[in-house]
Amino acid sequence: MLGQLVFANDAKRKLLNSIIHPHIYRRILYLLFRHLWKGEQFVILDLPLLFETGTMLPFINSTIVVYCSRKEQIERLQARNAFTHEAAIQRIDAQMPLDIKREKATYVVDNSGNGDKVRDRVQALYSELKASRAHWKLRLIMAILGSLPVILVYYFL
């Protein structure tokens, strides 16, 4: 019911997003830092409006866009969520076109057709991300910031 209302009216969707997104992003940031402190090398987020809002981009090293044809998007939404054709189109059109997201992405995964091909691409991407050392920059910054109170106490006492 809420989805029908907000996806049929841009102003209402923007109002709803302006109310809920700050809370969602705060929670995501909390969970990101929690995973980092726990030693996770990377975290994968599913953020449909990542490029549209830009809010989380400063906290993200790499982006992955998974895409398929518009026809497949519509069919999958209809099958998964029991949407009408029109409802599926409203949800797709509420986001940035996939072609633009693909241009902005660090990595692109074609999710059309054969599942084995997609699985192979995702496994290769996972291996590449595991081999990355990008997380060490952030760990170093966190270590310095985490040590700062101790250094200040030591210096001023």
C-alpha positions as CSV (number, residue, x, y, z in Angstrom):
1,M,0.0,0.0,0.0
2,L,2.7,2.5,1.0
3,G,4.7,1.4,-2.1
4,Q,1.8,2.1,-4.4
5,L,1.4,5.5,-2.9
6,V,5.0,6.7,-3.0
7,F,6.0,5.1,-6.3
8,A,3.0,6.8,-8.0
9,N,4.0,10.3,-6.6
10,D,7.5,11.7,-6.8
11,A,6.9,14.3,-4.1
12,K,5.6,11.8,-1.6
13,R,8.5,9.4,-2.3
14,K,11.0,12.2,-1.8
15,L,9.3,13.2,1.4
16,L,9.4,9.7,2.7
17,N,13.0,9.2,1.7
18,S,14.0,12.5,3.4
19,I,12.4,11.2,6.6
20,I,13.8,7.6,6.6
21,H,17.1,7.8,4.8
22,P,19.0,9.6,7.6
23,H,18.1,6.9,10.0
24,I,19.0,4.1,7.6
25,Y,22.3,5.7,6.7
26,R,23.3,6.2,10.3
27,R,22.5,2.5,11.0
28,I,24.5,1.4,7.9
29,L,27.5,3.6,9.1
30,Y,27.3,2.1,12.5
31,L,27.3,-1.4,11.1
32,L,30.1,-0.6,8.7
33,F,32.4,0.6,11.5
34,R,31.4,-2.3,13.7
35,H,32.4,-4.8,10.9
36,L,35.6,-2.9,10.4
37,W,36.5,-3.1,14.1
38,K,35.7,-6.8,14.1
39,G,38.4,-7.2,11.4
40,E,36.2,-7.7,8.3
41,Q,38.2,-7.0,5.1
42,F,35.1,-5.7,3.3
43,V,31.4,-5.4,3.5
44,I,28.9,-5.7,0.7
45,L,26.0,-3.3,0.9
46,D,22.8,-3.4,-1.2
47,L,22.0,0.3,-1.8
48,P,19.6,0.8,-4.7
49,L,19.9,4.6,-4.4
50,L,23.6,4.8,-3.9
51,F,24.4,7.0,-6.9
52,E,21.1,8.9,-6.7
53,T,21.7,10.2,-3.2
54,G,25.5,10.1,-3.0
55,T,25.3,9.9,0.8
56,M,27.3,6.7,1.2
57,L,29.8,7.3,-1.6
58,P,32.4,8.9,0.6
59,F,32.5,5.7,2.7
60,I,32.7,3.3,-0.2
61,N,35.9,2.2,-1.9
62,S,34.4,0.2,-4.7
63,T,31.0,-0.1,-6.3
64,I,29.4,-3.1,-8.0
65,V,26.4,-2.7,-10.3
66,V,24.5,-5.9,-11.1
67,Y,22.4,-5.4,-14.2
68,C,20.1,-7.1,-16.7
69,S,17.9,-5.9,-19.5
70,R,14.9,-3.7,-18.6
71,K,12.6,-6.5,-19.8
72,E,14.2,-8.9,-17.4
73,Q,14.0,-6.4,-14.6
74,I,10.3,-6.0,-15.1
75,E,9.7,-9.8,-15.4
76,R,11.8,-10.5,-12.3
77,L,9.9,-7.8,-10.2
78,Q,6.6,-9.2,-11.4
79,A,7.6,-12.7,-10.5
80,R,9.3,-12.0,-7.2
81,N,7.0,-9.4,-5.8
82,A,3.7,-10.1,-7.7
83,F,3.8,-6.6,-9.0
84,T,1.7,-5.5,-12.0
85,H,3.6,-4.5,-15.1
86,E,2.9,-0.8,-14.2
87,A,4.0,-1.2,-10.6
88,A,7.3,-2.8,-11.7
89,I,7.9,0.0,-14.2
90,Q,7.2,2.7,-11.5
91,R,9.9,1.2,-9.3
92,I,12.4,0.9,-12.0
93,D,11.8,4.4,-13.3
94,A,12.2,5.8,-9.7
95,Q,15.9,4.9,-9.9
96,M,18.7,6.1,-12.0
97,P,18.9,4.1,-15.3
98,L,21.2,1.1,-15.1
99,D,23.3,2.3,-18.1
100,I,24.3,5.4,-16.0
101,K,24.9,3.3,-12.9
102,R,27.1,1.0,-15.0
103,E,29.2,3.9,-16.1
104,K,29.7,5.0,-12.5
105,A,30.5,1.6,-11.1
106,T,33.9,0.2,-10.3
107,Y,32.7,-3.3,-11.2
108,V,29.8,-4.5,-13.4
109,V,28.1,-7.9,-13.3
110,D,25.8,-8.9,-16.1
111,N,23.0,-10.9,-14.4
112,S,21.3,-11.8,-17.7
113,G,20.5,-15.4,-18.6
114,N,22.9,-18.1,-17.6
115,G,23.4,-18.4,-13.8
116,D,26.7,-20.2,-14.1
117,K,28.2,-17.2,-16.0
118,V,27.0,-14.9,-13.2
119,R,28.3,-17.1,-10.5
120,D,31.7,-17.3,-12.2
121,R,31.9,-13.5,-12.5
122,V,30.9,-13.0,-8.8
123,Q,33.5,-15.6,-7.6
124,A,36.2,-13.8,-9.7
125,L,35.1,-10.5,-8.2
126,Y,35.1,-11.9,-4.7
127,S,38.7,-13.2,-5.2
128,E,39.8,-9.8,-6.5
129,L,38.2,-8.0,-3.5
130,K,39.8,-10.4,-1.1
131,A,43.3,-9.8,-2.7
132,S,42.8,-6.0,-2.3
133,R,44.7,-4.1,0.4
134,A,42.5,-1.0,0.3
135,H,41.1,-1.7,3.7
136,W,44.5,-1.1,5.4
137,K,44.3,2.7,4.7
138,L,41.1,2.9,6.7
139,R,42.5,0.6,9.5
140,L,45.5,2.8,9.8
141,I,43.3,5.9,10.1
142,M,41.1,4.2,12.7
143,A,44.2,3.1,14.7
144,I,45.5,6.6,14.8
145,L,42.2,8.1,15.8
146,G,41.7,5.3,18.3
147,S,45.1,6.1,19.8
148,L,44.6,9.8,19.9
149,P,42.8,10.0,23.3
150,V,45.5,7.9,24.9
151,I,48.2,10.1,23.4
152,L,46.4,13.3,24.6
153,V,45.9,11.9,28.1
154,Y,49.6,10.9,28.3
155,Y,50.8,14.3,26.9
156,F,48.6,16.4,29.2
157,L,49.1,14.4,32.4
